[in-house]
Amino acid sequence: MPDDFYKIGPLGYRHFDELGLRALERDWTAWPGQSSSDLMERSQFNLFHDIGIHVFRGNRRQALDYAMGFLARVERVAPVIRGLDPQSYLALSIKCSPVERRTVPS
């Protein structure tokens, strides 16, 4: 995973916290060299599990559920198109005709 994945904070000031730095060091030690999508997913899971352990005060079951739930949500998220002018989207939605309501005969 890229270093930025393990950092916290706003885009202008991202930095490592203790948890992120420890996860990065663990991943670099475990998987040196070229990463694959499987290894990246495993790294994500490990980091979210570590976050869950911290948030849920050591409860491993809740941490496991948190990590699995987070990865399941990540897979369902649609890609975001950046750089799109919000005004052009508004103009497009105004031009589109509304969907007609049709009744189904009973």
C-alpha positions as CSV (number, residue, x, y, z in Angstrom):
1,M,0.0,0.0,0.0
2,P,1.2,3.6,-0.6
3,D,2.5,5.4,2.5
4,D,-0.4,7.8,2.4
5,F,-2.8,5.0,3.2
6,Y,-1.4,4.6,6.7
7,K,-1.4,8.3,7.5
8,I,-4.0,10.4,9.3
9,G,-5.1,14.0,9.0
10,P,-6.3,16.4,6.3
11,L,-4.9,16.3,2.8
12,G,-2.6,19.3,3.4
13,Y,-1.1,17.8,6.6
14,R,-1.0,14.0,6.6
15,H,1.2,12.3,9.1
16,F,1.8,8.9,10.7
17,D,0.3,8.1,14.0
18,E,1.6,5.2,16.1
19,L,-1.0,2.7,14.7
20,G,-0.3,3.6,11.1
21,L,3.4,3.5,11.4
22,R,3.3,0.1,13.1
23,A,1.0,-1.2,10.4
24,L,3.3,0.1,7.6
25,E,6.4,-1.4,9.2
26,R,4.6,-4.8,9.6
27,D,3.4,-4.8,6.0
28,W,6.9,-3.9,4.6
29,T,8.4,-6.7,6.7
30,A,5.9,-9.3,5.7
31,W,5.6,-8.4,2.0
32,P,8.7,-6.8,0.6
33,G,8.8,-6.1,-3.1
34,Q,6.0,-5.9,-5.6
35,S,2.5,-5.9,-4.1
36,S,-0.6,-7.6,-5.7
37,S,-4.2,-6.8,-5.2
38,D,-4.5,-9.7,-2.7
39,L,-1.7,-8.3,-0.6
40,M,-3.1,-4.8,-0.7
41,E,-6.5,-6.1,0.5
42,R,-4.8,-8.1,3.2
43,S,-2.9,-4.9,4.3
44,Q,-6.2,-3.0,4.4
45,F,-7.8,-5.7,6.5
46,N,-4.9,-5.7,8.9
47,L,-5.0,-2.0,9.3
48,F,-8.7,-1.8,9.9
49,H,-8.4,-4.7,12.3
50,D,-5.8,-2.8,14.3
51,I,-8.1,0.3,14.3
52,G,-10.9,-1.9,15.5
53,I,-8.7,-3.3,18.3
54,H,-8.0,0.3,19.4
55,V,-11.6,1.5,19.0
56,F,-13.2,-1.5,20.7
57,R,-10.6,-1.6,23.5
58,G,-9.1,-5.0,22.6
59,N,-12.3,-6.8,21.8
60,R,-11.1,-9.1,19.0
61,R,-14.6,-10.1,17.8
62,Q,-15.8,-6.5,17.3
63,A,-12.5,-5.6,15.7
64,L,-12.9,-8.5,13.2
65,D,-16.5,-7.5,12.4
66,Y,-15.3,-3.9,12.0
67,A,-12.5,-4.8,9.5
68,M,-14.7,-7.2,7.6
69,G,-17.6,-4.7,7.4
70,F,-15.3,-1.9,6.3
71,L,-13.8,-4.0,3.4
72,A,-17.3,-5.1,2.4
73,R,-18.4,-1.4,2.2
74,V,-15.2,-0.5,0.3
75,E,-16.0,-3.0,-2.5
76,R,-19.5,-1.6,-3.0
77,V,-18.6,2.1,-3.3
78,A,-18.9,3.5,-6.8
79,P,-15.9,5.3,-8.2
80,V,-15.8,9.0,-7.7
81,I,-15.1,11.3,-10.7
82,R,-12.9,14.1,-9.5
83,G,-12.6,17.4,-11.3
84,L,-16.2,17.5,-12.5
85,D,-17.7,20.9,-12.4
86,P,-20.8,20.8,-10.1
87,Q,-22.5,23.5,-12.2
88,S,-22.3,21.3,-15.3
89,Y,-23.9,18.4,-13.4
90,L,-26.7,20.8,-12.3
91,A,-27.3,21.9,-15.8
92,L,-27.4,18.3,-17.0
93,S,-30.0,17.3,-14.4
94,I,-32.2,20.3,-15.3
95,K,-32.1,19.3,-19.1
96,C,-33.1,15.7,-18.4
97,S,-36.8,15.1,-18.5
98,P,-38.4,13.6,-15.4
99,V,-39.4,9.9,-15.4
100,E,-43.0,9.4,-16.3
101,R,-45.2,7.5,-13.9
102,R,-47.0,4.6,-15.3
103,T,-49.7,2.7,-13.7
104,V,-49.9,-1.0,-14.0
105,P,-53.4,-2.3,-15.0
106,S,-54.8,-4.6,-12.3
